[in-house]
Amino acid sequence: MDEDRFSGTVKQAAGKVQGAAGDLLGDSKTQAEGAAREIAGRAQDAYGQAKDVARGAAEQVGRGVEQQPVVALLIAGVIGYALGLFTARR
């Protein structure tokens, strides 16, 4: 598990606890702070998940390049050529 995912999950749980404490005490400031902490935790968890997906995709591309380097070079060349065409027209 990514560090951001772990920290996000902890923040999210802490926000839920803080929000529940605010509910019990009737303190709207504590409720709002808990909700904000929970949202920040969710965002950090989502960021960690995105990093995991990107890392997995990069590893998969790396394996593909190792297995078929000529195909990878041809694809890179076509992409470079296409980018050159698009930027030269402007």
PDB file of N, CA, C and O in Angstrom:
ATOM      1  N   MET A   1       0.851  -1.181   0.000  1.00  0.00           N
ATOM      2  CA  MET A   1       0.000   0.000   0.000  1.00  0.00           C
ATOM      3  C   MET A   1       0.890   1.235   0.000  1.00  0.00           C
ATOM      4  O   MET A   1       1.864   1.310   0.748  1.00  0.00           O
ATOM      5  N   ASP A   2       0.554   2.180  -0.827  1.00  0.00           N
ATOM      6  CA  ASP A   2       1.283   3.431  -0.956  1.00  0.00           C
ATOM      7  C   ASP A   2       1.154   4.244   0.336  1.00  0.00           C
ATOM      8  O   ASP A   2       0.134   4.174   1.021  1.00  0.00           O
ATOM      9  N   GLU A   3       2.196   5.014   0.660  1.00  0.00           N
ATOM     10  CA  GLU A   3       2.190   5.837   1.872  1.00  0.00           C
ATOM     11  C   GLU A   3       1.042   6.848   1.856  1.00  0.00           C
ATOM     12  O   GLU A   3       0.425   7.105   2.890  1.00  0.00           O
ATOM     13  N   ASP A   4       0.757   7.421   0.685  1.00  0.00           N
ATOM     14  CA  ASP A   4      -0.342   8.382   0.584  1.00  0.00           C
ATOM     15  C   ASP A   4      -1.689   7.709   0.831  1.00  0.00           C
ATOM     16  O   ASP A   4      -2.578   8.300   1.443  1.00  0.00           O
ATOM     17  N   ARG A   5      -1.837   6.487   0.361  1.00  0.00           N
ATOM     18  CA  ARG A   5      -3.091   5.762   0.586  1.00  0.00           C
ATOM     19  C   ARG A   5      -3.274   5.487   2.075  1.00  0.00           C
ATOM     20  O   ARG A   5      -4.370   5.644   2.612  1.00  0.00           O
ATOM     21  N   PHE A   6      -2.186   5.072   2.743  1.00  0.00           N
ATOM     22  CA  PHE A   6      -2.269   4.794   4.174  1.00  0.00           C
ATOM     23  C   PHE A   6      -2.590   6.064   4.953  1.00  0.00           C
ATOM     24  O   PHE A   6      -3.491   6.071   5.792  1.00  0.00           O
ATOM     25  N   SER A   7      -1.854   7.138   4.677  1.00  0.00           N
ATOM     26  CA  SER A   7      -2.092   8.411   5.372  1.00  0.00           C
ATOM     27  C   SER A   7      -3.495   8.931   5.102  1.00  0.00           C
ATOM     28  O   SER A   7      -4.150   9.463   5.999  1.00  0.00           O
ATOM     29  N   GLY A   8      -3.952   8.778   3.873  1.00  0.00           N
ATOM     30  CA  GLY A   8      -5.302   9.220   3.530  1.00  0.00           C
ATOM     31  C   GLY A   8      -6.361   8.452   4.285  1.00  0.00           C
ATOM     32  O   GLY A   8      -7.344   9.034   4.745  1.00  0.00           O
ATOM     33  N   THR A   9      -6.172   7.146   4.419  1.00  0.00           N
ATOM     34  CA  THR A   9      -7.130   6.328   5.155  1.00  0.00           C
ATOM     35  C   THR A   9      -7.154   6.725   6.622  1.00  0.00           C
ATOM     36  O   THR A   9      -8.220   6.784   7.235  1.00  0.00           O
ATOM     37  N   VAL A  10      -5.976   6.998   7.191  1.00  0.00           N
ATOM     38  CA  VAL A  10      -5.899   7.419   8.594  1.00  0.00           C
ATOM     39  C   VAL A  10      -6.586   8.770   8.782  1.00  0.00           C
ATOM     40  O   VAL A  10      -7.349   8.950   9.730  1.00  0.00           O
ATOM     41  N   LYS A  11      -6.318   9.724   7.880  1.00  0.00           N
ATOM     42  CA  LYS A  11      -6.964  11.043   7.976  1.00  0.00           C
ATOM     43  C   LYS A  11      -8.477  10.930   7.845  1.00  0.00           C
ATOM     44  O   LYS A  11      -9.230  11.604   8.548  1.00  0.00           O
ATOM     45  N   GLN A  12      -8.902  10.072   6.938  1.00  0.00           N
ATOM     46  CA  GLN A  12     -10.337   9.890   6.720  1.00  0.00           C
ATOM     47  C   GLN A  12     -10.992   9.338   7.985  1.00  0.00           C
ATOM     48  O   GLN A  12     -12.055   9.811   8.387  1.00  0.00           O
ATOM     49  N   ALA A  13     -10.372   8.349   8.610  1.00  0.00           N
ATOM     50  CA  ALA A  13     -10.920   7.775   9.842  1.00  0.00           C
ATOM     51  C   ALA A  13     -10.914   8.803  10.967  1.00  0.00           C
ATOM     52  O   ALA A  13     -11.874   8.897  11.731  1.00  0.00           O
ATOM     53  N   ALA A  14      -9.832   9.575  11.069  1.00  0.00           N
ATOM     54  CA  ALA A  14      -9.755  10.605  12.103  1.00  0.00           C
ATOM     55  C   ALA A  14     -10.829  11.667  11.885  1.00  0.00           C
ATOM     56  O   ALA A  14     -11.408  12.175  12.845  1.00  0.00           O
ATOM     57  N   GLY A  15     -11.089  11.996  10.644  1.00  0.00           N
ATOM     58  CA  GLY A  15     -12.139  12.971  10.340  1.00  0.00           C
ATOM     59  C   GLY A  15     -13.511  12.465  10.725  1.00  0.00           C
ATOM     60  O   GLY A  15     -14.339  13.226  11.225  1.00  0.00           O
ATOM     61  N   LYS A  16     -13.760  11.173  10.495  1.00  0.00           N
ATOM     62  CA  LYS A  16     -15.046  10.593  10.891  1.00  0.00           C
ATOM     63  C   LYS A  16     -15.214  10.642  12.399  1.00  0.00           C
ATOM     64  O   LYS A  16     -16.286  10.979  12.901  1.00  0.00           O
ATOM     65  N   VAL A  17     -14.144  10.303  13.125  1.00  0.00           N
ATOM     66  CA  VAL A  17     -14.200  10.337  14.589  1.00  0.00           C
ATOM     67  C   VAL A  17     -14.421  11.765  15.074  1.00  0.00           C
ATOM     68  O   VAL A  17     -15.238  12.001  15.964  1.00  0.00           O
ATOM     69  N   GLN A  18     -13.702  12.706  14.496  1.00  0.00           N
ATOM     70  CA  GLN A  18     -13.843  14.108  14.898  1.00  0.00           C
ATOM     71  C   GLN A  18     -15.244  14.617  14.582  1.00  0.00           C
ATOM     72  O   GLN A  18     -15.838  15.338  15.384  1.00  0.00           O
ATOM     73  N   GLY A  19     -15.773  14.248  13.427  1.00  0.00           N
ATOM     74  CA  GLY A  19     -17.132  14.656  13.078  1.00  0.00           C
ATOM     75  C   GLY A  19     -18.160  14.064  14.017  1.00  0.00           C
ATOM     76  O   GLY A  19     -19.116  14.737  14.401  1.00  0.00           O
ATOM     77  N   ALA A  20     -17.969  12.794  14.393  1.00  0.00           N
ATOM     78  CA  ALA A  20     -18.890  12.158  15.332  1.00  0.00           C
ATOM     79  C   ALA A  20     -18.810  12.819  16.699  1.00  0.00           C
ATOM     80  O   ALA A  20     -19.828  12.986  17.371  1.00  0.00           O
ATOM     81  N   ALA A  21     -17.602  13.198  17.116  1.00  0.00           N
ATOM     82  CA  ALA A  21     -17.448  13.900  18.388  1.00  0.00           C
ATOM     83  C   ALA A  21     -18.157  15.250  18.334  1.00  0.00           C
ATOM     84  O   ALA A  21     -18.794  15.663  19.303  1.00  0.00           O
ATOM     85  N   GLY A  22     -18.046  15.920  17.220  1.00  0.00           N
ATOM     86  CA  GLY A  22     -18.746  17.194  17.066  1.00  0.00           C
ATOM     87  C   GLY A  22     -20.250  17.017  17.106  1.00  0.00           C
ATOM     88  O   GLY A  22     -20.962  17.862  17.648  1.00  0.00           O
ATOM     89  N   ASP A  23     -20.746  15.913  16.529  1.00  0.00           N
ATOM     90  CA  ASP A  23     -22.184  15.619  16.589  1.00  0.00           C
ATOM     91  C   ASP A  23     -22.632  15.407  18.027  1.00  0.00           C
ATOM     92  O   ASP A  23     -23.657  15.938  18.456  1.00  0.00           O
ATOM     93  N   LEU A  24     -21.849  14.622  18.768  1.00  0.00           N
ATOM     94  CA  LEU A  24     -22.216  14.331  20.157  1.00  0.00           C
ATOM     95  C   LEU A  24     -22.190  15.581  21.027  1.00  0.00           C
ATOM     96  O   LEU A  24     -23.051  15.771  21.886  1.00  0.00           O
ATOM     97  N   LEU A  25     -21.202  16.422  20.797  1.00  0.00           N
ATOM     98  CA  LEU A  25     -21.056  17.632  21.603  1.00  0.00           C
ATOM     99  C   LEU A  25     -21.906  18.791  21.085  1.00  0.00           C
ATOM    100  O   LEU A  25     -22.073  19.798  21.772  1.00  0.00           O
ATOM    101  N   GLY A  26     -22.431  18.650  19.894  1.00  0.00           N
ATOM    102  CA  GLY A  26     -23.209  19.731  19.302  1.00  0.00           C
ATOM    103  C   GLY A  26     -22.340  20.901  18.877  1.00  0.00           C
ATOM    104  O   GLY A  26     -22.805  22.039  18.815  1.00  0.00           O
ATOM    105  N   ASP A  27     -21.087  20.621  18.588  1.00  0.00           N
ATOM    106  CA  ASP A  27     -20.126  21.661  18.208  1.00  0.00           C
ATOM    107  C   ASP A  27     -19.981  21.668  16.686  1.00  0.00           C
ATOM    108  O   ASP A  27     -19.377  20.765  16.107  1.00  0.00           O
ATOM    109  N   SER A  28     -20.534  22.683  16.054  1.00  0.00           N
ATOM    110  CA  SER A  28     -20.512  22.737  14.588  1.00  0.00           C
ATOM    111  C   SER A  28     -19.100  22.944  14.036  1.00  0.00           C
ATOM    112  O   SER A  28     -18.791  22.477  12.940  1.00  0.00           O
ATOM    113  N   LYS A  29     -18.243  23.640  14.785  1.00  0.00           N
ATOM    114  CA  LYS A  29     -16.869  23.850  14.326  1.00  0.00           C
ATOM    115  C   LYS A  29     -16.126  22.510  14.260  1.00  0.00           C
ATOM    116  O   LYS A  29     -15.423  22.234  13.289  1.00  0.00           O
ATOM    117  N   THR A  30     -16.284  21.698  15.280  1.00  0.00           N
ATOM    118  CA  THR A  30     -15.642  20.380  15.298  1.00  0.00           C
ATOM    119  C   THR A  30     -16.205  19.491  14.200  1.00  0.00           C
ATOM    120  O   THR A  30     -15.467  18.727  13.578  1.00  0.00           O
ATOM    121  N   GLN A  31     -17.507  19.584  13.958  1.00  0.00           N
ATOM    122  CA  GLN A  31     -18.127  18.818  12.876  1.00  0.00           C
ATOM    123  C   GLN A  31     -17.517  19.207  11.526  1.00  0.00           C
ATOM    124  O   GLN A  31     -17.168  18.347  10.718  1.00  0.00           O
ATOM    125  N   ALA A  32     -17.396  20.510  11.300  1.00  0.00           N
ATOM    126  CA  ALA A  32     -16.854  21.007  10.033  1.00  0.00           C
ATOM    127  C   ALA A  32     -15.389  20.609   9.863  1.00  0.00           C
ATOM    128  O   ALA A  32     -14.971  20.211   8.776  1.00  0.00           O
ATOM    129  N   GLU A  33     -14.616  20.718  10.938  1.00  0.00           N
ATOM    130  CA  GLU A  33     -13.210  20.315  10.867  1.00  0.00           C
ATOM    131  C   GLU A  33     -13.090  18.822  10.575  1.00  0.00           C
ATOM    132  O   GLU A  33     -12.220  18.399   9.814  1.00  0.00           O
ATOM    133  N   GLY A  34     -13.961  18.035  11.180  1.00  0.00           N
ATOM    134  CA  GLY A  34     -13.956  16.597  10.926  1.00  0.00           C
ATOM    135  C   GLY A  34     -14.303  16.281   9.482  1.00  0.00           C
ATOM    136  O   GLY A  34     -13.681  15.423   8.856  1.00  0.00           O
ATOM    137  N   ALA A  35     -15.301  16.980   8.960  1.00  0.00           N
ATOM    138  CA  ALA A  35     -15.690  16.766   7.560  1.00  0.00           C
ATOM    139  C   ALA A  35     -14.550  17.166   6.623  1.00  0.00           C
ATOM    140  O   ALA A  35     -14.279  16.476   5.640  1.00  0.00           O
ATOM    141  N   ALA A  36     -13.890  18.274   6.929  1.00  0.00           N
ATOM    142  CA  ALA A  36     -12.766  18.724   6.095  1.00  0.00           C
ATOM    143  C   ALA A  36     -11.620  17.721   6.140  1.00  0.00           C
ATOM    144  O   ALA A  36     -11.008  17.422   5.114  1.00  0.00           O
ATOM    145  N   ARG A  37     -11.333  17.204   7.327  1.00  0.00           N
ATOM    146  CA  ARG A  37     -10.260  16.215   7.459  1.00  0.00           C
ATOM    147  C   ARG A  37     -10.607  14.932   6.700  1.00  0.00           C
ATOM    148  O   ARG A  37      -9.746  14.318   6.071  1.00  0.00           O
ATOM    149  N   GLU A  38     -11.879  14.539   6.770  1.00  0.00           N
ATOM    150  CA  GLU A  38     -12.322  13.338   6.057  1.00  0.00           C
ATOM    151  C   GLU A  38     -12.173  13.517   4.540  1.00  0.00           C
ATOM    152  O   GLU A  38     -11.718  12.608   3.845  1.00  0.00           O
ATOM    153  N   ILE A  39     -12.557  14.686   4.038  1.00  0.00           N
ATOM    154  CA  ILE A  39     -12.432  14.968   2.603  1.00  0.00           C
ATOM    155  C   ILE A  39     -10.961  14.994   2.188  1.00  0.00           C
ATOM    156  O   ILE A  39     -10.601  14.474   1.133  1.00  0.00           O
ATOM    157  N   ALA A  40     -10.116  15.601   3.021  1.00  0.00           N
ATOM    158  CA  ALA A  40      -8.680  15.629   2.716  1.00  0.00           C
ATOM    159  C   ALA A  40      -8.111  14.212   2.685  1.00  0.00           C
ATOM    160  O   ALA A  40      -7.263  13.891   1.852  1.00  0.00           O
ATOM    161  N   GLY A  41      -8.583  13.376   3.596  1.00  0.00           N
ATOM    162  CA  GLY A  41      -8.137  11.985   3.610  1.00  0.00           C
ATOM    163  C   GLY A  41      -8.560  11.239   2.365  1.00  0.00           C
ATOM    164  O   GLY A  41      -7.786  10.465   1.803  1.00  0.00           O
ATOM    165  N   ARG A  42      -9.788  11.470   1.932  1.00  0.00           N
ATOM    166  CA  ARG A  42     -10.264  10.824   0.700  1.00  0.00           C
ATOM    167  C   ARG A  42      -9.433  11.265  -0.502  1.00  0.00           C
ATOM    168  O   ARG A  42      -9.076  10.454  -1.356  1.00  0.00           O
ATOM    169  N   ALA A  43      -9.128  12.566  -0.555  1.00  0.00           N
ATOM    170  CA  ALA A  43      -8.335  13.090  -1.672  1.00  0.00           C
ATOM    171  C   ALA A  43      -6.933  12.490  -1.669  1.00  0.00           C
ATOM    172  O   ALA A  43      -6.412  12.122  -2.721  1.00  0.00           O
ATOM    173  N   GLN A  44      -6.325  12.393  -0.496  1.00  0.00           N
ATOM    174  CA  GLN A  44      -4.983  11.830  -0.412  1.00  0.00           C
ATOM    175  C   GLN A  44      -4.996  10.346  -0.780  1.00  0.00           C
ATOM    176  O   GLN A  44      -4.077   9.860  -1.439  1.00  0.00           O
ATOM    177  N   ASP A  45      -6.027   9.633  -0.359  1.00  0.00           N
ATOM    178  CA  ASP A  45      -6.162   8.220  -0.719  1.00  0.00           C
ATOM    179  C   ASP A  45      -6.313   8.066  -2.234  1.00  0.00           C
ATOM    180  O   ASP A  45      -5.696   7.187  -2.836  1.00  0.00           O
ATOM    181  N   ALA A  46      -7.129   8.915  -2.843  1.00  0.00           N
ATOM    182  CA  ALA A  46      -7.318   8.862  -4.299  1.00  0.00           C
ATOM    183  C   ALA A  46      -6.007   9.166  -5.024  1.00  0.00           C
ATOM    184  O   ALA A  46      -5.704   8.548  -6.045  1.00  0.00           O
ATOM    185  N   TYR A  47      -5.238  10.108  -4.505  1.00  0.00           N
ATOM    186  CA  TYR A  47      -3.930  10.432  -5.084  1.00  0.00           C
ATOM    187  C   TYR A  47      -3.004   9.217  -5.008  1.00  0.00           C
ATOM    188  O   TYR A  47      -2.300   8.900  -5.967  1.00  0.00           O
ATOM    189  N   GLY A  48      -3.015   8.551  -3.868  1.00  0.00           N
ATOM    190  CA  GLY A  48      -2.201   7.347  -3.714  1.00  0.00           C
ATOM    191  C   GLY A  48      -2.618   6.249  -4.675  1.00  0.00           C
ATOM    192  O   GLY A  48      -1.771   5.551  -5.232  1.00  0.00           O
ATOM    193  N   GLN A  49      -3.917   6.094  -4.870  1.00  0.00           N
ATOM    194  CA  GLN A  49      -4.410   5.094  -5.818  1.00  0.00           C
ATOM    195  C   GLN A  49      -3.961   5.433  -7.241  1.00  0.00           C
ATOM    196  O   GLN A  49      -3.561   4.552  -8.002  1.00  0.00           O
ATOM    197  N   ALA A  50      -4.033   6.714  -7.587  1.00  0.00           N
ATOM    198  CA  ALA A  50      -3.605   7.141  -8.926  1.00  0.00           C
ATOM    199  C   ALA A  50      -2.112   6.872  -9.127  1.00  0.00           C
ATOM    200  O   ALA A  50      -1.693   6.455 -10.206  1.00  0.00           O
ATOM    201  N   LYS A  51      -1.316   7.111  -8.087  1.00  0.00           N
ATOM    202  CA  LYS A  51       0.117   6.822  -8.178  1.00  0.00           C
ATOM    203  C   LYS A  51       0.359   5.331  -8.378  1.00  0.00           C
ATOM    204  O   LYS A  51       1.221   4.937  -9.164  1.00  0.00           O
ATOM    205  N   ASP A  52      -0.409   4.497  -7.663  1.00  0.00           N
ATOM    206  CA  ASP A  52      -0.272   3.046  -7.827  1.00  0.00           C
ATOM    207  C   ASP A  52      -0.594   2.621  -9.257  1.00  0.00           C
ATOM    208  O   ASP A  52       0.115   1.802  -9.842  1.00  0.00           O
ATOM    209  N   VAL A  53      -1.660   3.179  -9.811  1.00  0.00           N
ATOM    210  CA  VAL A  53      -2.048   2.840 -11.188  1.00  0.00           C
ATOM    211  C   VAL A  53      -0.970   3.293 -12.172  1.00  0.00           C
ATOM    212  O   VAL A  53      -0.602   2.549 -13.080  1.00  0.00           O
ATOM    213  N   ALA A  54      -0.470   4.509 -11.989  1.00  0.00           N
ATOM    214  CA  ALA A  54       0.568   5.026 -12.885  1.00  0.00           C
ATOM    215  C   ALA A  54       1.842   4.192 -12.781  1.00  0.00           C
ATOM    216  O   ALA A  54       2.486   3.902 -13.789  1.00  0.00           O
ATOM    217  N   ARG A  55       2.195   3.814 -11.567  1.00  0.00           N
ATOM    218  CA  ARG A  55       3.386   2.992 -11.369  1.00  0.00           C
ATOM    219  C   ARG A  55       3.220   1.639 -12.067  1.00  0.00           C
ATOM    220  O   ARG A  55       4.146   1.147 -12.712  1.00  0.00           O
ATOM    221  N   GLY A  56       2.043   1.050 -11.932  1.00  0.00           N
ATOM    222  CA  GLY A  56       1.774  -0.227 -12.596  1.00  0.00           C
ATOM    223  C   GLY A  56       1.823  -0.108 -14.108  1.00  0.00           C
ATOM    224  O   GLY A  56       2.355  -0.984 -14.792  1.00  0.00           O
ATOM    225  N   ALA A  57       1.267   0.979 -14.627  1.00  0.00           N
ATOM    226  CA  ALA A  57       1.285   1.190 -16.079  1.00  0.00           C
ATOM    227  C   ALA A  57       2.715   1.382 -16.576  1.00  0.00           C
ATOM    228  O   ALA A  57       3.086   0.855 -17.625  1.00  0.00           O
ATOM    229  N   ALA A  58       3.512   2.128 -15.830  1.00  0.00           N
ATOM    230  CA  ALA A  58       4.904   2.348 -16.229  1.00  0.00           C
ATOM    231  C   ALA A  58       5.685   1.037 -16.225  1.00  0.00           C
ATOM    232  O   ALA A  58       6.500   0.791 -17.114  1.00  0.00           O
ATOM    233  N   GLU A  59       5.432   0.199 -15.224  1.00  0.00           N
ATOM    234  CA  GLU A  59       6.105  -1.102 -15.185  1.00  0.00           C
ATOM    235  C   GLU A  59       5.687  -1.971 -16.364  1.00  0.00           C
ATOM    236  O   GLU A  59       6.509  -2.672 -16.954  1.00  0.00           O
ATOM    237  N   GLN A  60       4.409  -1.920 -16.697  1.00  0.00           N
ATOM    238  CA  GLN A  60       3.908  -2.716 -17.813  1.00  0.00           C
ATOM    239  C   GLN A  60       4.523  -2.244 -19.138  1.00  0.00           C
ATOM    240  O   GLN A  60       4.913  -3.061 -19.971  1.00  0.00           O
ATOM    241  N   VAL A  61       4.606  -0.937 -19.322  1.00  0.00           N
ATOM    242  CA  VAL A  61       5.234  -0.398 -20.534  1.00  0.00           C
ATOM    243  C   VAL A  61       6.708  -0.800 -20.576  1.00  0.00           C
ATOM    244  O   VAL A  61       7.229  -1.173 -21.627  1.00  0.00           O
ATOM    245  N   GLY A  62       7.368  -0.723 -19.431  1.00  0.00           N
ATOM    246  CA  GLY A  62       8.778  -1.119 -19.374  1.00  0.00           C
ATOM    247  C   GLY A  62       8.982  -2.570 -19.773  1.00  0.00           C
ATOM    248  O   GLY A  62       9.917  -2.894 -20.505  1.00  0.00           O
ATOM    249  N   ARG A  63       8.108  -3.443 -19.291  1.00  0.00           N
ATOM    250  CA  ARG A  63       8.202  -4.856 -19.672  1.00  0.00           C
ATOM    251  C   ARG A  63       7.965  -5.028 -21.173  1.00  0.00           C
ATOM    252  O   ARG A  63       8.642  -5.821 -21.827  1.00  0.00           O
ATOM    253  N   GLY A  64       7.006  -4.285 -21.713  1.00  0.00           N
ATOM    254  CA  GLY A  64       6.726  -4.366 -23.148  1.00  0.00           C
ATOM    255  C   GLY A  64       7.907  -3.914 -23.983  1.00  0.00           C
ATOM    256  O   GLY A  64       8.208  -4.515 -25.014  1.00  0.00           O
ATOM    257  N   VAL A  65       8.582  -2.852 -23.541  1.00  0.00           N
ATOM    258  CA  VAL A  65       9.751  -2.350 -24.262  1.00  0.00           C
ATOM    259  C   VAL A  65      10.880  -3.373 -24.204  1.00  0.00           C
ATOM    260  O   VAL A  65      11.580  -3.589 -25.194  1.00  0.00           O
ATOM    261  N   GLU A  66      11.056  -4.008 -23.033  1.00  0.00           N
ATOM    262  CA  GLU A  66      12.104  -5.026 -22.917  1.00  0.00           C
ATOM    263  C   GLU A  66      11.821  -6.222 -23.820  1.00  0.00           C
ATOM    264  O   GLU A  66      12.741  -6.798 -24.401  1.00  0.00           O
ATOM    265  N   GLN A  67      10.555  -6.591 -23.935  1.00  0.00           N
ATOM    266  CA  GLN A  67      10.197  -7.769 -24.722  1.00  0.00           C
ATOM    267  C   GLN A  67      10.226  -7.486 -26.225  1.00  0.00           C
ATOM    268  O   GLN A  67      10.589  -8.360 -27.012  1.00  0.00           O
ATOM    269  N   GLN A  68       9.848  -6.271 -26.628  1.00  0.00           N
ATOM    270  CA  GLN A  68       9.783  -5.938 -28.054  1.00  0.00           C
ATOM    271  C   GLN A  68      10.364  -4.543 -28.295  1.00  0.00           C
ATOM    272  O   GLN A  68       9.618  -3.598 -28.550  1.00  0.00           O
ATOM    273  N   PRO A  69      11.686  -4.408 -28.215  1.00  0.00           N
ATOM    274  CA  PRO A  69      12.289  -3.077 -28.348  1.00  0.00           C
ATOM    275  C   PRO A  69      12.108  -2.450 -29.731  1.00  0.00           C
ATOM    276  O   PRO A  69      11.980  -1.230 -29.836  1.00  0.00           O
ATOM    277  N   VAL A  70      12.096  -3.244 -30.772  1.00  0.00           N
ATOM    278  CA  VAL A  70      11.949  -2.689 -32.126  1.00  0.00           C
ATOM    279  C   VAL A  70      10.561  -2.082 -32.300  1.00  0.00           C
ATOM    280  O   VAL A  70      10.420  -0.991 -32.853  1.00  0.00           O
ATOM    281  N   VAL A  71       9.549  -2.783 -31.831  1.00  0.00           N
ATOM    282  CA  VAL A  71       8.180  -2.266 -31.915  1.00  0.00           C
ATOM    283  C   VAL A  71       8.069  -0.971 -31.113  1.00  0.00           C
ATOM    284  O   VAL A  71       7.437  -0.013 -31.558  1.00  0.00           O
ATOM    285  N   ALA A  72       8.687  -0.945 -29.928  1.00  0.00           N
ATOM    286  CA  ALA A  72       8.644   0.262 -29.098  1.00  0.00           C
ATOM    287  C   ALA A  72       9.298   1.439 -29.818  1.00  0.00           C
ATOM    288  O   ALA A  72       8.787   2.557 -29.770  1.00  0.00           O
ATOM    289  N   LEU A  73      10.413   1.195 -30.477  1.00  0.00           N
ATOM    290  CA  LEU A  73      11.079   2.266 -31.233  1.00  0.00           C
ATOM    291  C   LEU A  73      10.217   2.756 -32.386  1.00  0.00           C
ATOM    292  O   LEU A  73      10.133   3.959 -32.632  1.00  0.00           O
ATOM    293  N   LEU A  74       9.581   1.839 -33.086  1.00  0.00           N
ATOM    294  CA  LEU A  74       8.701   2.239 -34.189  1.00  0.00           C
ATOM    295  C   LEU A  74       7.531   3.079 -33.688  1.00  0.00           C
ATOM    296  O   LEU A  74       7.178   4.087 -34.301  1.00  0.00           O
ATOM    297  N   ILE A  75       6.933   2.664 -32.579  1.00  0.00           N
ATOM    298  CA  ILE A  75       5.813   3.426 -32.011  1.00  0.00           C
ATOM    299  C   ILE A  75       6.278   4.813 -31.597  1.00  0.00           C
ATOM    300  O   ILE A  75       5.604   5.805 -31.874  1.00  0.00           O
ATOM    301  N   ALA A  76       7.434   4.888 -30.930  1.00  0.00           N
ATOM    302  CA  ALA A  76       7.962   6.188 -30.510  1.00  0.00           C
ATOM    303  C   ALA A  76       8.247   7.072 -31.720  1.00  0.00           C
ATOM    304  O   ALA A  76       7.996   8.277 -31.686  1.00  0.00           O
ATOM    305  N   GLY A  77       8.768   6.474 -32.783  1.00  0.00           N
ATOM    306  CA  GLY A  77       9.034   7.240 -33.999  1.00  0.00           C
ATOM    307  C   GLY A  77       7.771   7.783 -34.629  1.00  0.00           C
ATOM    308  O   GLY A  77       7.737   8.935 -35.062  1.00  0.00           O
ATOM    309  N   VAL A  78       6.728   6.966 -34.684  1.00  0.00           N
ATOM    310  CA  VAL A  78       5.451   7.418 -35.252  1.00  0.00           C
ATOM    311  C   VAL A  78       4.865   8.544 -34.413  1.00  0.00           C
ATOM    312  O   VAL A  78       4.367   9.532 -34.953  1.00  0.00           O
ATOM    313  N   ILE A  79       4.926   8.397 -33.093  1.00  0.00           N
ATOM    314  CA  ILE A  79       4.402   9.452 -32.211  1.00  0.00           C
ATOM    315  C   ILE A  79       5.195  10.742 -32.410  1.00  0.00           C
ATOM    316  O   ILE A  79       4.609  11.821 -32.498  1.00  0.00           O
ATOM    317  N   GLY A  80       6.525  10.639 -32.482  1.00  0.00           N
ATOM    318  CA  GLY A  80       7.349  11.824 -32.706  1.00  0.00           C
ATOM    319  C   GLY A  80       7.058  12.488 -34.037  1.00  0.00           C
ATOM    320  O   GLY A  80       6.988  13.714 -34.122  1.00  0.00           O
ATOM    321  N   TYR A  81       6.888  11.693 -35.065  1.00  0.00           N
ATOM    322  CA  TYR A  81       6.562  12.222 -36.386  1.00  0.00           C
ATOM    323  C   TYR A  81       5.214  12.942 -36.363  1.00  0.00           C
ATOM    324  O   TYR A  81       5.080  14.036 -36.911  1.00  0.00           O
ATOM    325  N   ALA A  82       4.217  12.323 -35.729  1.00  0.00           N
ATOM    326  CA  ALA A  82       2.886  12.936 -35.650  1.00  0.00           C
ATOM    327  C   ALA A  82       2.934  14.246 -34.873  1.00  0.00           C
ATOM    328  O   ALA A  82       2.315  15.230 -35.277  1.00  0.00           O
ATOM    329  N   LEU A  83       3.658  14.266 -33.773  1.00  0.00           N
ATOM    330  CA  LEU A  83       3.785  15.514 -33.012  1.00  0.00           C
ATOM    331  C   LEU A  83       4.480  16.589 -33.841  1.00  0.00           C
ATOM    332  O   LEU A  83       4.107  17.761 -33.787  1.00  0.00           O
ATOM    333  N   GLY A  84       5.485  16.186 -34.602  1.00  0.00           N
ATOM    334  CA  GLY A  84       6.163  17.135 -35.480  1.00  0.00           C
ATOM    335  C   GLY A  84       5.230  17.722 -36.521  1.00  0.00           C
ATOM    336  O   GLY A  84       5.284  18.919 -36.802  1.00  0.00           O
ATOM    337  N   LEU A  85       4.378  16.891 -37.093  1.00  0.00           N
ATOM    338  CA  LEU A  85       3.412  17.385 -38.078  1.00  0.00           C
ATOM    339  C   LEU A  85       2.424  18.369 -37.451  1.00  0.00           C
ATOM    340  O   LEU A  85       2.127  19.414 -38.029  1.00  0.00           O
ATOM    341  N   PHE A  86       1.926  18.029 -36.278  1.00  0.00           N
ATOM    342  CA  PHE A  86       0.935  18.899 -35.628  1.00  0.00           C
ATOM    343  C   PHE A  86       1.536  20.235 -35.221  1.00  0.00           C
ATOM    344  O   PHE A  86       0.882  21.270 -35.347  1.00  0.00           O
ATOM    345  N   THR A  87       2.764  20.229 -34.737  1.00  0.00           N
ATOM    346  CA  THR A  87       3.363  21.490 -34.296  1.00  0.00           C
ATOM    347  C   THR A  87       3.876  22.320 -35.470  1.00  0.00           C
ATOM    348  O   THR A  87       3.942  23.544 -35.364  1.00  0.00           O
ATOM    349  N   ALA A  88       4.236  21.696 -36.571  1.00  0.00           N
ATOM    350  CA  ALA A  88       4.747  22.433 -37.733  1.00  0.00           C
ATOM    351  C   ALA A  88       3.640  23.193 -38.449  1.00  0.00           C
ATOM    352  O   ALA A  88       3.913  24.200 -39.104  1.00  0.00           O
ATOM    353  N   ARG A  89       2.425  22.744 -38.342  1.00  0.00           N
ATOM    354  CA  ARG A  89       1.303  23.393 -39.037  1.00  0.00           C
ATOM    355  C   ARG A  89       0.865  24.681 -38.362  1.00  0.00           C
ATOM    356  O   ARG A  89       0.162  25.478 -38.983  1.00  0.00           O
ATOM    357  N   ARG A  90       1.237  24.904 -37.169  1.00  0.00           N
ATOM    358  CA  ARG A  90       0.761  26.089 -36.436  1.00  0.00           C
ATOM    359  C   ARG A  90       1.684  27.197 -36.557  1.00  0.00           C
ATOM    360  O   ARG A  90       1.438  28.269 -36.003  1.00  0.00           O
TER     361      ARG A  90
END
